[in-house]
Amino acid sequence: MSKSPPWPSPPWASTWPQCNMFCNKFPKPSAAIPSQSTSAGKAASARRSSDLPRRTAPMKTFRLARVAEVIREAAAKAILFELKDPRVKNVTVTRVEVSADLQHAKIYVSIMGSEKEQKLTMHGLKSATGFIQSRVAQQLTTRYVPRINFVLDQGVKRSIAVSQLLQAERQRRQEGEPPAPDDEEAVTPTDLEAREELDEQEAERDPTDRRPPSPAP
């Protein structure tokens, strides 16, 4: 019995020759040499990332300053025109400090009067914190309303004390009185500050304008 001839191989089983002519004509770029577009993109991205803190920092500072000013105006208006507490009087809102996350705000107030009157006024302000907080929330457009806290500002009182000491020291020097003894217990930091400021003013003044001290009787 004769054997049947073998079936022909399918066309897809044949090994096709590789196209080396076109592949070798256009070699692949080396991975060690970056392209110009990639280098330019990385440089631009690096510049943008380095400039980002410089751009956001002034904007953040401006935003905090703006929020602080709105809180100061709203609190001052509520205390002056809307608050009916008899304990709260002679109050001036001097400045406001807002935290970086806009969660807390310190409202500094100056109160004219004795120490007892200042304490009484501070108690009245703390009792009205919720009311003033609601008035502040009406004026703010931020997502969170800072939690306010009142702080007694001693800066104005200190400035008045220094001015009074300056006037007294200037009058004493014009009258030719001897300087007071430097008693460590009697001399306060405010006195020293007033003397230093007056000495600086005397040094900056024209020597021809200085008046000689009057002779002692």
Secondary structure, DSSP 8 states (H G I E B T S, - for coil): ----------GGGS-----HHHHHHS----TTS--HHHHHHHHHHHHHHHHHHHHHHHHHHHHHHHHHHHHHHHHHHIIIII---TT--SEEEEEEEE-TTSSEEEEEEEE-S-HHHHHHHHHHHHHTHHHHHHHHHHH--SSS--EEEEEE--HHHHHHHHHHHHHHHHHHHHTT-------TTT--HHHHHHHHHHHHHHHHS-GGG--------
